[in-house]
């Protein structure tokens, strides 16, 4: 569509946006694209912008969704449409705003970034365990992946909150809710080796109630451990975007991939609401789709 074919209502709307709000060219162009899409869709149904009803606008948004338009894009489009009709009301072009009672589409929660099992294995093997601090880092990563602890829970973990005899970690999570989490044999082996060797070497004659002390014999901060994760990921050749909870996400996703019950994962993560845990089923489903497309002859 050329500039000459832009409906006069949209041109006046764009002029008003520029004069009243001083928007950038990019923002103005985005508004114009949104309104032209609606105009063309209405035109194909022998309608126009000033005769469209709420039902027509809902049908347009539904059609956009069927074409693969994301919720964030639909929300932006609806915002443009609302502002157009508010402008039309002010200019007495309409008596009723057809967009007034249309709710914004729910954007949903973004899927957490996670790692494949091969990525996790590479990350776990990145620390140099011939040195006491590297042994500490490897033990922390092993425990984090084995238990799904939050980083704050890991760095704050105290000696009296672990039981090698029972093979569990006792954690007080958000809201002071306590949970017991099994460690698994591999993490327990690393933890036992750390407590009897590398930890003693780090502390010397000093004492620290945290399981994982810094080289200053104090508890480690979340920021310090996050820096260590990024450094080890770089050493492992992992170029994916990471977050402080990357291994927690991997813990949950890999459990579900291997058939774990969602409510068990909920308990292990310390989620009060099952809907919070359900995001990991979407991660697993997305991963399965990717694998299918990569490896199936008709993917």
Buried (B, 14 or more C-beta within 10 A) or exposed (E): EEEEEBBEBBEBBBEBBBEEEEBEEEBBEBBBEBBBBBBEBBEEEEBEBEEBEBEBBBBBBEEBBEEEBEEEBBBBBBBBBBBBBBBBBEEEBBEEBBBEEBEEBEEEEEBBBBBBEEBBEBBBEBBEBEEBBBBBBBBBBBBBBBBBBBBBBBBBBEEEBBEEEEBBBBBEBEEEEEBEBBBBEEBBBBBEBBBEEBBEEBBEEEEBEBBBBBEEBEBBBBEEBBEBBBEBBEBBEBEEEBBBBBBBBBBBBBBBBEEBEBEEBBBBBBBEEEEEBBBBBBBBEEBEEEEEEEEEEEE
